[in-house]
């Protein structure tokens, strides 16, 4: 599974390397900055602080990214 990390390689205290260690069967790729250029060949997006536009937020698999499955939101808000 290819997981796109929308941040520099060493962002968030090195969490990307921790994820690679814990999930060695998955391929992780950092974008190098807080941006998303493409979801091609991506299964999961971790947007971090990257703005997620309407296009990417509601992105469904199509010919440009047929494998895309999930966006992990940077923050989850639960009602109190």
C-alpha positions as CSV (number, residue, x, y, z in Angstrom):
1,X,0.0,0.0,0.0
2,X,1.4,3.4,-0.9
3,X,0.9,6.1,1.7
4,X,1.5,9.8,0.8
5,X,2.7,12.0,3.7
6,X,2.0,15.6,2.7
7,X,4.9,17.1,4.6
8,X,8.7,17.2,4.7
9,X,10.5,13.9,5.4
10,X,11.4,14.9,9.0
11,X,8.2,16.8,10.0
12,X,6.3,16.1,13.1
13,X,9.3,14.9,15.1
14,X,10.2,12.1,12.7
15,X,6.8,10.3,12.8
16,X,7.2,9.2,9.2
17,X,10.3,7.1,10.1
18,X,8.4,5.7,13.1
19,X,5.5,4.7,10.7
20,X,8.0,3.1,8.3
21,X,9.5,1.1,11.2
22,X,6.1,-0.1,12.5
23,X,4.6,-0.8,9.0
24,X,7.5,-2.2,6.9
25,X,5.1,-3.8,4.3
26,X,3.8,-0.4,3.3
27,X,5.5,2.2,1.0
28,X,5.6,5.7,2.5
29,X,6.4,8.8,0.4
30,X,6.8,12.4,1.7
31,X,5.9,15.3,-0.5
32,X,8.8,17.4,0.8
33,X,6.4,20.2,1.8
34,X,2.9,20.9,3.0
35,X,1.3,20.4,-0.4
36,X,-0.3,17.7,-2.6
37,X,0.4,17.7,-6.3
38,X,-1.1,14.4,-7.3
39,X,-2.7,11.3,-5.8
40,X,-1.6,9.0,-8.6
41,X,-0.6,5.6,-7.4
42,X,-1.6,6.6,-3.9
43,X,-3.8,4.4,-1.6
44,X,-3.8,6.6,1.5
45,X,-3.2,10.3,2.1
46,X,-2.0,11.8,5.4
47,X,-2.4,15.5,4.8
48,X,-0.7,16.8,8.0
49,X,-1.0,20.6,7.8
50,X,-1.6,20.6,4.1
51,X,-4.7,22.4,2.9
52,X,-7.0,19.8,1.4
53,X,-9.1,21.4,-1.3
54,X,-12.6,20.2,-2.2
55,X,-11.1,18.3,-5.1
56,X,-8.9,16.2,-2.9
57,X,-11.3,16.0,0.0
58,X,-14.0,14.3,-2.1
59,X,-11.7,12.6,-4.5
60,X,-12.9,9.3,-5.7
61,X,-10.8,6.7,-7.6
62,X,-10.7,7.5,-11.3
63,X,-8.3,7.2,-14.2
64,X,-5.9,9.7,-12.6
65,X,-5.7,7.8,-9.2
66,X,-7.5,4.5,-9.5
67,X,-6.0,3.1,-6.3
68,X,-6.9,6.0,-4.0
69,X,-8.9,4.8,-1.0
70,X,-8.6,7.0,2.1
71,X,-7.7,10.5,3.4
72,X,-6.7,10.5,7.1
73,X,-7.8,13.9,8.5
74,X,-5.1,15.8,10.4
75,X,-7.6,16.3,13.3
76,X,-10.7,14.5,14.3
77,X,-13.3,16.4,16.2
78,X,-15.8,14.6,18.3
79,X,-18.9,16.1,19.8
80,X,-18.8,16.6,23.6
